Amino acid sequence: MRAYLSVDLEGINGIVHSSQTQPGEPGYERSIGLMHEETNAVIRGLVNAGVDEILVNDSHWDMRNLRIEQMHPKAHLTSGWQKPFSMVSGIQKDERPDFAIFIGYHARNGCATGVLSHTYRAQVFRDVKINDVLVGETGLNAYLAGHFGVPIALITGDDALEKECADLMGKVNNVVVKRAISRYSACFRPQQEVIAELEEAAGRAAKAKDSWNLLKPPAPAKITISMADTSMADACELIPDVKRVNDRDVEFVHNDYSVTFRMMLALGALGASRKDPYFS
């Protein structure tokens, strides 16, 4: 049995401020230690459940946070950027995983209480919609997994993310590692309690195929992105087939969701190139 793990940082227990998520900032090294603890707990649960191949994709920031020497010995680690499908690169392998787990995920941009809520490009994307439904990184990535036939077995993060998952996906296995108070405040659960629950939940999910959620994307898949400022939308509408909807919003439609997804990544990179360091 093969498992695929996409690991972000903002949804890890103990993380509550953006400075904790940036290399070189105070608290980052501690945060990476917590990231390893949660990831390794999930891997232990999977190994105990008989999973024999585990691919871990570092999915935070520059995607060079997890360190192979600190990982469980069963883990294969994909590190670095650029990757063709960003946070879910590797899920499209010919020998596809049996299921995916999202660790340390967070709520979408605009969620009132989600800890460090954002959607892919925090300083570029205000809102992202698929076929007029607001989605965050979890929805965008789960749709891509579903496009490649890979169901989601478990998602971990705060309770705002749990609600977002339920609204979009219906029933899905979650572990809530902290309770959100605001974008920069949370109540953390006891760490050893969280680690034990992650290990147990991962093992249970791996054995419960009927609890997995295959989120198939719509076809055609229309993505609508509201940019942080109008100059970013100016740049994005230069791409053929990208439609300018209004002052800030651009839209792209394709029958193949993987193409729509990669366009989202491209529009994010293009929008970031127009960020004004002096007037924003």
Secondary structure, DSSP 8 states (H G I E B T S, - for coil): -EEEEEE-STTSTT--SGGGGSTTSTTHHHHHHHHHHHHHHHHHHHHHTT--EEEEEE-STTS--S-GGGS-TTEEEE--S--TTGGGTTTT-SS--SEEEEES----TT-SS-TT---S-TTTEEEEEETTEE--HHHHHHHHHHHTT--EEEEEEEHHHHHHHHHHHSS--EEEEEEEEETTEEEE--HHHHHHHHHHHHHHHHH-GGG-B-----SSEEEEEEESSHHHHHHHTTSTT-EE-SSSEEEEEESSHHHHHHHHHHHHHHHHHT--SS--
